[in-house]
Amino acid sequence: MTNTTLKHQVAGLDLPHTDPNNRLQRILKAALPNQADNALQPHSDYWNAAFFNLHQVKVFQQASAAEQSAIVQLANRSLLEESYFIEKAGVGYMAKMVLLAETVEERMLYALFTADEATHLSQISHFLPEQLQTGINNPFLSLLAEVVESADKTVLLFVLQVVLEGWGLSHYRRLAKECHHPILAELFTSFLHAEARHHGTGSTLFNQIPVSASSQTAILDVLAQFLSMVQMGPQSVLTAVEQVKGHLSRSQKIQILEELDTQTHSGTRLQILRSLMRGGSADAIVQALDERGAFEPLPAHKCVY
């Protein structure tokens, strides 16, 4: 097996699905809970234009009804794809943590968490028009895949369970609250119980271990990259507009981000993330990130290259 093949094998973002007629599919369906939604037909209007603040964007306001619909569809699709790949990576991550467990109880918990992620992956797949075979071109997912491969358990616990699972609670809660499709809204609400257990376990285990200088350095490097992405505001929404309307100049992009209220958008998220990192040995990490200005939202003109 080549190094290329081995890359990101834990996250498994590029793992293919089996053929729908493969016997494994039938066995899996029988093993998974809550299969009543298998016949769902994917929609494209789970979240409306106001959810993305698109109603404040002049280019969107002046677009035709068909263009507006296409932009909202792309923004919806981006959210669903990201959730799909996060859950896909979660299956591999939790399975890895089964092997890294240091007690019977820890191993049992992570085995249960692996089942949570597998169930979530199956459930979110019903809302996508087709099974996604490869990872999408998303910097956050690329960073996530890199972190999952880490051999440092302290880094894994803090970045993925304390910070990202904690963030997932806030993110999924908002998706559920503002979703216009009752079944999908209920699904995201149901994810919250598992996410809370995953986050709580990560926090408990992280607080029980000393953080070495090398682990702290690695955590700072990863979180600085992640927070810089958050500082850049709603880039996926900007991308959706450009995909439909065609090439946008730098000044047009800046105007759109200003109309999307990018500083408020990223500022709210950065403060939630900062609050997740506080307490105990994490305080030194927060202080170091504060000194780098990692929690300061950027104005629109700094979010466009």
C-alpha positions in Angstrom: 0.0 0.0 0.0 1.5 3.4 -1.0 1.8 6.4 1.2 -0.8 8.2 -1.0 -3.2 5.4 -0.3 -2.5 5.6 3.5 -3.0 9.4 3.7 -6.1 10.3 5.7 -7.1 6.6 6.0 -8.5 7.3 9.5 -10.7 10.2 8.5 -11.8 8.2 5.4 -13.1 11.2 3.5 -12.4 9.4 0.2 -13.7 6.0 1.2 -16.1 4.9 -1.5 -19.6 3.5 -0.9 -20.4 -0.1 -1.9 -22.8 -0.8 -4.8 -26.4 -0.3 -3.7 -27.1 -4.0 -4.5 -24.1 -5.2 -2.5 -25.2 -7.6 0.3 -23.3 -5.5 2.8 -25.8 -2.7 2.1 -28.7 -5.0 3.2 -26.8 -6.1 6.3 -26.0 -2.5 7.2 -29.6 -1.4 6.8 -30.8 -4.1 9.0 -28.2 -3.2 11.7 -28.9 0.6 11.7 -31.6 2.1 13.8 -34.3 4.5 12.6 -34.4 3.4 9.0 -37.9 4.7 8.4 -36.5 7.7 6.5 -34.9 5.7 3.8 -37.5 6.7 1.2 -37.0 10.4 1.8 -36.6 12.5 -1.4 -33.8 15.1 -1.0 -35.0 18.8 -1.1 -32.9 21.9 -1.6 -34.7 24.4 0.6 -34.0 23.3 4.2 -32.7 26.8 5.1 -33.9 29.9 3.4 -32.1 33.0 2.1 -32.5 34.8 5.5 -30.6 32.0 7.3 -27.5 32.9 5.2 -28.2 36.7 5.4 -28.5 36.6 1.6 -31.6 38.8 1.8 -29.3 41.7 2.7 -27.1 41.3 -0.4 -27.8 43.6 -3.3 -26.5 41.2 -5.9 -28.9 38.6 -4.6 -31.8 41.0 -4.4 -31.3 42.0 -8.0 -30.9 38.4 -9.2 -33.7 36.6 -11.0 -35.9 34.1 -9.0 -34.1 31.2 -10.7 -30.7 32.6 -9.8 -31.8 33.3 -6.2 -33.1 29.7 -5.9 -29.8 28.3 -7.3 -27.7 30.3 -4.9 -29.8 29.2 -1.9 -29.6 25.6 -3.1 -25.8 25.7 -3.3 -25.6 27.2 0.2 -27.8 24.5 1.5 -25.8 21.8 -0.3 -22.6 23.1 1.2 -24.0 22.8 4.7 -25.2 19.3 4.2 -22.0 18.1 2.5 -19.9 19.5 5.4 -22.1 17.7 7.9 -21.8 14.5 5.9 -18.0 14.6 5.8 -17.7 15.5 9.5 -19.8 12.5 10.4 -17.8 10.3 8.0 -14.5 11.4 9.6 -16.1 10.9 13.0 -16.6 7.2 12.4 -12.9 6.8 11.8 -11.9 9.0 14.6 -14.0 7.2 17.2 -12.7 3.8 16.0 -9.2 5.1 16.4 -9.9 6.2 20.0 -11.2 2.7 20.8 -7.6 1.5 20.1 -6.1 4.4 22.1 -8.3 3.8 25.2 -6.5 3.2 28.5 -9.4 1.7 30.5 -12.2 -0.8 29.7 -14.8 1.9 30.3 -13.1 4.4 27.9 -12.9 1.7 25.3 -16.6 0.9 25.7 -17.6 4.5 25.5 -15.7 5.1 22.2 -17.1 1.9 20.8 -20.6 3.3 21.5 -19.5 6.7 20.1 -18.4 5.0 16.8 -21.9 3.6 16.5 -23.3 7.1 17.1 -21.2 8.5 14.2 -22.1 5.6 11.9 -25.8 6.2 12.6 -25.5 9.9 12.0 -23.6 9.3 8.7 -26.4 7.0 7.5 -29.1 9.5 8.5 -27.6 12.6 7.0 -26.9 10.7 3.7 -30.7 10.4 3.2 -30.8 14.2 2.6 -28.2 14.3 -0.1 -29.2 13.7 -3.7 -26.5 11.1 -4.2 -23.8 9.3 -2.2 -20.7 11.4 -2.1 -17.7 9.4 -3.1 -14.8 11.8 -2.4 -14.0 14.6 -0.1 -15.0 18.1 -1.2 -12.5 20.9 -1.7 -13.0 22.4 1.8 -10.0 23.8 3.8 -11.7 22.9 7.1 -12.3 19.3 6.1 -8.7 19.0 4.9 -7.5 20.3 8.3 -9.9 18.0 10.1 -8.5 15.0 8.2 -4.9 16.0 9.1 -5.7 16.3 12.8 -7.5 12.9 12.9 -4.3 11.2 11.8 -2.4 12.7 14.8 -0.6 10.3 17.1 -0.9 12.7 20.0 -4.0 11.8 22.1 -3.9 15.1 23.9 -4.2 17.0 20.6 -7.0 14.7 19.5 -9.0 15.1 22.7 -8.7 18.9 22.9 -9.1 19.9 19.2 -11.7 17.3 18.1 -13.8 16.7 21.2 -13.4 19.7 23.5 -13.4 22.3 20.7 -15.0 20.9 17.6 -17.6 18.6 19.3 -18.4 21.5 21.5 -18.8 23.8 18.5 -20.9 21.0 16.9 -23.5 21.4 19.7 -24.0 25.1 18.9 -23.9 24.5 15.1 -26.4 21.7 15.0 -28.7 23.4 17.5 -28.9 26.4 15.1 -29.3 24.2 12.0 -32.2 22.4 13.8 -33.9 25.6 15.0 -33.9 27.4 11.7 -34.5 24.4 9.4 -37.8 24.5 7.4 -37.9 20.7 6.9 -39.4 19.2 10.1 -37.7 15.7 9.6 -34.2 17.2 9.1 -34.7 19.6 11.9 -35.7 16.7 14.2 -32.6 14.8 13.0 -30.2 17.6 13.9 -31.9 17.9 17.3 -31.4 14.2 17.9 -27.6 14.6 17.1 -27.3 17.0 20.1 -27.6 14.2 22.7 -24.7 12.2 21.2 -22.6 15.4 20.6 -23.0 16.4 24.2 -21.7 12.9 25.4 -18.8 13.1 23.0 -17.9 16.6 24.1 -18.3 15.8 27.8 -16.1 12.7 27.5 -13.4 14.7 25.7 -13.4 17.4 28.4 -13.2 14.8 31.2 -10.3 12.9 29.7 -8.4 16.1 28.7 -8.7 17.5 32.2 -7.2 14.3 33.6 -3.9 14.5 31.7 -1.0 16.9 31.8 -0.4 18.9 28.6 3.2 18.6 27.4 4.9 21.5 25.6 4.9 19.6 22.3 1.2 18.9 22.6 0.4 22.5 23.4 2.5 23.7 20.4 0.6 21.3 18.1 -2.8 22.3 19.5 -1.9 26.0 19.0 -0.9 25.4 15.4 -4.1 23.5 14.5 -6.4 25.9 16.3 -4.7 29.0 14.8 -5.4 27.5 11.3 -9.0 26.7 12.2 -9.7 30.1 13.8 -8.2 31.9 10.8 -10.8 30.1 8.6 -13.6 31.3 11.0 -12.2 34.8 10.9 -12.7 34.9 7.1 -16.5 34.9 7.5 -19.1 33.1 5.4 -16.9 32.2 2.4 -19.2 29.3 1.3 -22.1 31.8 0.8 -19.8 34.1 -1.2 -18.8 31.1 -3.3 -22.4 30.2 -3.9 -23.1 33.7 -5.2 -20.1 33.6 -7.5 -21.0 30.2 -8.9 -24.4 31.4 -10.0 -23.6 35.1 -11.0 -20.2 34.4 -12.5 -16.9 36.1 -11.7 -16.9 38.8 -9.0 -14.3 41.5 -8.7 -12.5 42.0 -5.4 -14.6 45.1 -4.6 -17.8 43.1 -5.3 -16.7 40.4 -3.0 -15.9 42.9 -0.2 -19.3 44.5 -0.7 -21.1 41.1 -0.5 -19.2 40.2 2.7 -20.0 43.6 4.2 -23.7 43.0 3.4 -23.5 39.5 4.9 -22.3 41.3 8.0 -19.1 39.1 8.1 -17.7 40.6 11.3 -20.8 39.8 13.3 -21.0 36.4 11.7 -17.4 35.4 12.5 -17.3 37.4 15.8 -20.2 35.4 17.3 -18.6 32.1 16.3 -15.1 33.1 17.6 -16.5 33.9 21.0 -18.3 30.6 21.3 -15.1 28.8 20.3 -13.1 30.8 22.9 -15.5 29.9 25.6 -15.1 26.2 24.8 -11.4 26.4 25.4 -11.4 28.0 28.9 -10.5 26.3 32.2 -7.6 24.5 33.6 -4.6 23.8 31.4 -6.5 25.2 28.4 -6.2 28.7 29.7 -2.6 28.9 28.5 -3.8 27.9 25.1 -6.5 30.6 25.1 -3.9 33.2 26.2 -1.5 32.3 23.4 -4.3 32.5 20.8 -5.5 35.8 22.2 -1.9 37.2 21.8 -2.1 36.2 18.2 -5.4 38.0 17.7 -7.0 34.7 16.7 -10.3 35.5 18.2 -10.7 38.9 16.5 -13.1 39.0 13.6 -11.8 40.5 10.4 -13.3 43.3 8.4 -14.5 42.3 4.9 -11.6 43.8 3.0 -9.2 41.4 4.9 -11.4 38.4 4.0 -10.8 38.7 0.2 -7.5 38.1 -1.5 
